[in-house]
Amino acid sequence: MTGTELESVIRRYADMVYRLAMARLANPADAEDIFQDVFLRYAEKAPAFRDEEHRKAWLLRVTVNCCKSHFRSPWFRQTASLEEAVHTAAGEPEQSPLTEALATLPGKYRIVLHLHYFEDLSTQEIAAATGQRASTVRSQLTRARGLLRKMLKGEMD
């Protein structure tokens, strides 16, 4: 793979990979690390793809797997994020109720919501990217929407 081919793929899919990592990790520094890991793996393995959809699915799957690995790492379990320390010391910055509600959802719900609404993937495509059954993805989407609805109604009351 040439440098220009790699640059082209990074330019095309950078936002998607970063946003997915942010949706799962909710930490910009960790999302940047995942971003680098994903494209490093892409460059090292230089996989052959049938088409662009196959390439996109591969990148989504690797991003999800890297996020899962991040949560299993001993480093993650024994550290607190800088953002948490700053927010604790200085108070929370102003955020929209939707952003706050999304941030408080469990990761499994944030990731399916992100893939469905921001990456415009079907439940079948999300299932393939996350390694779950399509019915599980549909259930998670329904539960996530219900949780968001409850949280946002609590804000409006």
Backbone bond lengths (Angstrom), bond angles and torsions (degrees), N, CA, C in turn:
res aa  C-N    CA-C-N  psi(-1)  N-CA   C-N-CA  omega(-1)  CA-C   N-CA-C  phi
1 M - - - 1.442 - - 1.525 107.49 -
2 T 1.318 115.56 132.67 1.464 120.01 -179.81 1.526 109.89 -84.68
3 G 1.312 115.30 164.13 1.453 121.07 178.79 1.516 112.72 -62.57
4 T 1.334 116.15 -36.71 1.467 118.90 -179.22 1.530 111.44 -70.01
5 E 1.338 116.93 -34.75 1.467 119.82 176.50 1.520 110.23 -64.65
6 L 1.323 116.58 -44.33 1.457 121.16 179.21 1.528 110.59 -63.28
7 E 1.305 117.35 -43.87 1.466 121.11 178.57 1.525 110.83 -60.76
8 S 1.313 116.56 -40.11 1.462 121.03 179.13 1.530 111.37 -62.92
9 V 1.322 117.11 -44.06 1.463 121.37 179.29 1.530 109.90 -66.07
10 I 1.309 117.43 -42.69 1.464 120.74 179.11 1.520 110.26 -61.80
11 R 1.337 116.59 -46.51 1.468 119.60 179.27 1.531 111.40 -58.88
12 R 1.323 115.39 -40.99 1.461 119.67 -175.93 1.528 112.92 -71.02
13 Y 1.334 117.29 -38.41 1.459 120.70 -171.69 1.530 114.50 -113.03
14 A 1.310 118.45 4.12 1.468 121.51 -176.89 1.523 112.05 -58.13
15 D 1.319 117.08 -50.02 1.462 120.31 -178.10 1.522 111.68 -61.38
16 M 1.313 116.99 -42.60 1.457 121.32 -178.42 1.536 110.49 -61.77
17 V 1.321 117.24 -48.07 1.462 121.39 -178.12 1.533 110.31 -64.50
18 Y 1.326 116.60 -45.84 1.465 120.25 -178.61 1.535 111.34 -64.25
19 R 1.323 117.21 -45.44 1.468 120.25 -179.31 1.527 111.71 -62.70
20 L 1.331 116.67 -39.96 1.459 120.05 178.44 1.529 110.05 -64.72
21 A 1.311 117.39 -43.88 1.467 120.54 178.40 1.529 110.39 -62.97
22 M 1.329 117.47 -40.36 1.462 120.89 177.96 1.525 110.84 -65.53
23 A 1.313 116.96 -39.38 1.464 120.31 179.40 1.523 110.39 -62.90
24 R 1.307 116.77 -36.72 1.468 120.88 -177.75 1.518 111.89 -82.07
25 L 1.342 117.71 -40.72 1.457 120.76 -171.75 1.522 114.10 -99.01
26 A 1.330 116.93 -26.27 1.467 122.26 -179.41 1.523 112.17 57.31
27 N 1.319 116.88 33.85 1.457 121.74 179.51 1.528 107.66 -147.10
28 P 1.338 118.19 115.68 1.470 120.27 -176.28 1.529 114.23 -58.21
29 A 1.317 117.68 -40.55 1.469 119.98 -178.63 1.524 110.98 -65.26
30 D 1.326 116.70 -43.99 1.465 119.91 178.52 1.524 110.88 -66.96
31 A 1.335 116.89 -37.33 1.467 120.48 178.32 1.530 110.20 -63.66
32 E 1.328 117.13 -38.37 1.472 120.17 177.23 1.524 110.87 -65.47
33 D 1.329 117.01 -38.60 1.470 120.10 176.99 1.526 110.84 -62.74
34 I 1.318 116.43 -44.21 1.469 120.97 178.82 1.526 109.69 -62.80
35 F 1.336 116.05 -43.28 1.463 121.93 178.05 1.535 109.71 -54.01
36 Q 1.321 116.05 -48.61 1.466 120.03 -179.73 1.522 111.45 -64.42
37 D 1.327 117.11 -42.39 1.466 120.67 179.64 1.527 111.44 -60.66
38 V 1.336 116.30 -43.53 1.461 120.56 -177.67 1.528 110.43 -61.61
39 F 1.323 117.05 -49.38 1.460 119.13 -176.91 1.529 112.43 -75.45
40 L 1.321 117.67 -24.03 1.463 120.00 172.56 1.530 109.47 -67.33
41 R 1.323 116.51 -44.26 1.472 120.05 176.76 1.532 110.67 -61.80
42 Y 1.314 115.69 -40.29 1.467 119.85 178.59 1.530 110.24 -60.69
43 A 1.318 116.82 -45.07 1.464 121.22 -178.97 1.533 111.30 -67.62
44 E 1.326 117.20 -40.10 1.463 121.00 -178.35 1.528 112.10 -69.61
45 K 1.312 116.18 -43.91 1.467 119.89 -175.37 1.524 112.86 -82.64
46 A 1.323 117.43 -28.85 1.465 123.25 -178.10 1.530 111.11 43.15
47 P 1.346 117.13 57.36 1.467 119.71 -177.03 1.529 112.18 -67.77
48 A 1.321 114.43 153.55 1.467 120.50 175.63 1.522 107.71 -96.70
49 F 1.324 116.40 136.78 1.459 121.20 -176.63 1.518 110.32 -121.43
50 R 1.349 114.34 149.38 1.458 119.88 177.34 1.524 110.76 -68.23
51 D 1.354 115.27 -42.03 1.463 120.82 -177.64 1.523 108.50 -159.17
52 E 1.318 116.49 -176.63 1.472 120.60 -178.13 1.525 112.27 -67.60
53 E 1.326 118.25 -32.17 1.468 120.66 177.68 1.526 110.45 -63.98
54 H 1.326 116.58 -38.94 1.458 121.03 177.84 1.531 109.62 -65.23
55 R 1.315 118.13 -41.90 1.468 122.41 177.95 1.536 109.65 -62.10
56 K 1.334 116.77 -45.42 1.465 121.74 -179.64 1.528 110.38 -61.97
57 A 1.322 117.22 -44.66 1.461 121.52 178.93 1.529 110.97 -62.33
58 W 1.331 117.05 -40.18 1.464 121.48 178.54 1.522 110.01 -62.62
59 L 1.313 117.44 -46.28 1.464 121.10 -179.84 1.530 111.39 -63.72
60 L 1.339 117.46 -40.18 1.464 120.54 177.41 1.522 110.55 -63.57
61 R 1.308 116.70 -44.69 1.472 121.32 -178.82 1.527 110.84 -63.75
62 V 1.312 117.54 -44.09 1.465 120.74 179.23 1.529 110.03 -65.05
63 T 1.315 117.63 -38.48 1.467 120.87 178.04 1.525 110.37 -62.36
64 V 1.319 117.11 -47.30 1.471 121.21 178.41 1.520 110.21 -59.98
65 N 1.324 117.62 -44.77 1.463 121.12 -179.46 1.530 111.83 -64.68
66 C 1.325 117.42 -40.28 1.467 120.61 177.64 1.529 110.55 -63.82
67 C 1.326 117.06 -38.54 1.473 120.42 177.73 1.523 110.34 -64.65
68 K 1.323 117.19 -41.69 1.462 120.33 177.86 1.524 110.33 -62.96
69 S 1.313 117.47 -42.61 1.465 121.53 178.59 1.523 110.78 -62.67
70 H 1.313 116.58 -37.07 1.457 120.98 179.55 1.530 110.29 -60.34
71 F 1.329 117.19 -43.10 1.458 120.58 -179.03 1.527 112.47 -69.55
72 R 1.323 117.69 -24.36 1.463 121.04 179.16 1.525 112.47 -84.65
73 S 1.325 117.74 -14.90 1.459 120.11 -174.37 1.525 111.70 -69.86
74 P 1.328 117.45 143.69 1.463 120.66 178.12 1.530 111.70 -61.98
75 W 1.302 117.31 -32.05 1.455 120.44 179.37 1.523 110.98 -60.07
76 F 1.312 117.05 -43.88 1.459 121.23 -179.84 1.525 111.03 -64.21
77 R 1.302 117.35 -41.43 1.459 121.39 -175.72 1.526 112.70 -68.94
78 Q 1.324 118.33 -24.05 1.457 120.41 -173.87 1.527 113.36 -110.05
79 T 1.319 118.20 11.75 1.452 119.63 179.86 1.517 110.53 -126.24
80 A 1.312 114.63 159.50 1.465 121.58 172.16 1.513 106.44 -114.98
81 S 1.324 117.36 144.56 1.449 119.59 -178.00 1.524 110.50 -73.30
82 L 1.307 116.10 152.18 1.451 122.14 177.78 1.522 110.23 -61.65
83 E 1.340 117.21 -37.63 1.456 121.10 179.30 1.528 111.14 -60.20
84 E 1.343 117.00 -40.87 1.461 120.14 178.41 1.523 110.58 -62.63
85 A 1.309 116.77 -42.74 1.459 120.59 -179.69 1.528 110.79 -65.26
86 V 1.328 117.46 -42.65 1.458 120.92 179.95 1.519 110.49 -66.31
87 H 1.346 117.55 -43.69 1.458 120.95 -179.57 1.525 110.98 -64.74
88 T 1.318 116.71 -37.16 1.450 120.41 178.93 1.529 110.19 -65.86
89 A 1.326 115.99 -40.96 1.461 120.36 -177.49 1.531 112.55 -77.50
90 A 1.322 117.34 -39.22 1.466 120.65 -171.81 1.522 113.90 -107.89
91 G 1.310 119.41 -4.69 1.461 120.69 -176.23 1.516 110.08 89.19
92 E 1.289 116.80 160.48 1.465 122.42 -177.91 1.520 111.55 -76.53
93 P 1.343 118.38 138.81 1.457 120.26 173.40 1.530 109.59 -73.08
94 E 1.312 115.83 161.85 1.461 120.46 179.78 1.529 109.80 -68.60
95 Q 1.321 115.81 129.54 1.453 121.97 175.94 1.520 107.65 -135.89
96 S 1.318 114.68 159.25 1.460 118.27 177.32 1.526 108.65 -71.72
97 P 1.323 117.32 153.36 1.465 119.98 178.31 1.534 112.22 -57.43
98 L 1.331 117.06 -36.06 1.462 119.86 179.39 1.525 110.68 -66.09
99 T 1.330 117.48 -44.18 1.464 121.25 179.50 1.526 110.49 -61.97
100 E 1.326 116.17 -43.12 1.463 120.05 178.58 1.526 111.09 -64.26
101 A 1.326 116.42 -42.55 1.463 120.24 179.89 1.527 110.77 -64.55
102 L 1.319 117.30 -42.75 1.462 120.84 178.30 1.524 110.97 -62.07
103 A 1.317 117.00 -40.16 1.467 120.92 -177.82 1.525 112.07 -66.83
104 T 1.324 117.39 -26.38 1.462 119.81 -178.28 1.529 113.17 -88.26
105 L 1.316 117.01 -10.07 1.473 119.61 178.18 1.523 110.06 -68.67
106 P 1.331 117.15 149.14 1.467 119.59 173.06 1.527 110.36 -60.12
107 G 1.318 116.69 151.04 1.457 122.65 -176.00 1.519 114.35 -54.96
108 K 1.340 117.34 -37.75 1.468 119.09 -178.01 1.524 111.21 -64.29
109 Y 1.336 117.00 -29.59 1.456 120.24 178.01 1.525 111.19 -81.47
110 R 1.334 116.87 -39.16 1.470 120.21 179.05 1.525 110.83 -60.34
111 I 1.327 116.25 -40.80 1.468 119.24 -174.85 1.530 111.28 -69.57
112 V 1.337 118.37 -41.35 1.469 118.53 179.80 1.525 110.96 -69.99
113 L 1.341 117.39 -37.17 1.470 119.79 175.99 1.522 110.69 -62.65
114 H 1.316 116.30 -43.62 1.463 119.60 -179.64 1.534 111.12 -62.38
115 L 1.326 115.83 -49.52 1.473 118.76 -178.47 1.524 111.44 -62.98
116 H 1.321 117.31 -36.49 1.466 120.26 -177.60 1.531 111.47 -74.63
117 Y 1.332 117.22 -49.16 1.462 120.04 -172.60 1.523 114.62 -91.13
118 F 1.322 118.02 -32.88 1.462 119.52 -176.78 1.524 112.99 -96.84
119 E 1.328 117.45 -32.09 1.464 120.88 178.73 1.519 111.24 -100.75
120 D 1.336 117.27 -4.70 1.459 123.77 176.12 1.530 112.63 56.53
121 L 1.337 116.02 44.08 1.456 120.51 178.29 1.526 109.85 -95.88
122 S 1.314 115.78 147.97 1.464 120.79 175.56 1.526 108.78 -77.08
123 T 1.334 116.14 169.07 1.459 118.69 179.52 1.534 110.96 -64.39
124 Q 1.317 117.15 -33.39 1.476 120.35 177.09 1.530 110.39 -64.03
125 E 1.326 116.94 -43.69 1.465 120.75 -179.95 1.528 111.19 -67.44
126 I 1.331 117.03 -38.25 1.460 120.67 177.20 1.527 109.46 -64.63
127 A 1.324 116.19 -42.32 1.462 120.38 178.44 1.529 110.84 -59.11
128 A 1.321 116.50 -43.54 1.467 120.12 178.94 1.526 111.06 -64.87
129 A 1.325 116.90 -39.49 1.469 120.75 -177.80 1.521 112.33 -71.77
130 T 1.329 117.47 -32.99 1.464 120.43 -175.76 1.525 113.64 -100.33
131 G 1.333 117.00 -8.63 1.456 120.12 179.85 1.515 113.48 76.35
132 Q 1.324 116.22 25.84 1.461 121.66 179.37 1.520 109.07 -113.28
133 R 1.329 115.18 169.52 1.459 119.26 174.32 1.523 108.62 -78.97
134 A 1.322 116.80 153.17 1.465 121.63 -180.00 1.525 110.56 -61.51
135 S 1.320 117.60 -36.78 1.465 120.28 179.14 1.534 110.72 -64.62
136 T 1.320 117.56 -35.48 1.463 121.35 177.19 1.522 110.09 -65.64
137 V 1.317 116.29 -42.01 1.468 120.67 178.76 1.527 109.74 -62.53
138 R 1.329 117.27 -44.82 1.471 120.18 179.07 1.527 110.85 -61.31
139 S 1.332 116.94 -41.20 1.471 120.47 178.19 1.528 110.64 -63.82
140 Q 1.327 116.78 -42.79 1.461 120.09 179.96 1.525 111.03 -65.23
141 L 1.318 117.37 -39.16 1.466 120.08 176.90 1.531 110.84 -62.52
142 T 1.327 116.53 -44.14 1.463 120.51 179.56 1.522 110.94 -63.14
143 R 1.327 117.07 -45.44 1.468 120.46 179.50 1.522 111.12 -64.62
144 A 1.326 116.96 -41.87 1.464 120.68 -179.49 1.526 110.75 -63.14
145 R 1.316 116.64 -43.10 1.472 119.88 177.96 1.523 110.44 -62.43
146 G 1.315 116.96 -41.55 1.458 121.01 178.94 1.527 111.67 -63.50
147 L 1.328 116.53 -43.64 1.464 119.87 177.79 1.524 111.06 -62.68
148 L 1.325 116.49 -43.79 1.469 119.86 178.25 1.523 110.94 -61.25
149 R 1.315 116.11 -42.59 1.466 120.81 -179.71 1.534 109.68 -59.86
150 K 1.336 117.00 -46.19 1.462 120.40 179.29 1.523 111.31 -62.36
151 M 1.339 116.07 -45.00 1.465 119.90 -179.02 1.521 111.84 -63.03
152 L 1.320 116.21 -42.32 1.463 119.68 -177.15 1.534 111.24 -74.09
153 K 1.311 118.25 -32.45 1.470 119.74 175.68 1.518 109.96 -66.91
154 G 1.316 116.91 -36.03 1.460 121.16 176.67 1.522 110.84 -62.78
155 E 1.351 117.26 -34.15 1.469 122.25 177.66 1.518 111.16 -70.31
156 M 1.332 116.81 -34.77 1.450 120.84 -174.26 1.527 112.77 -85.63
157 D 1.336 117.93 -18.13 1.470 120.72 179.84 1.509 111.90 -75.22
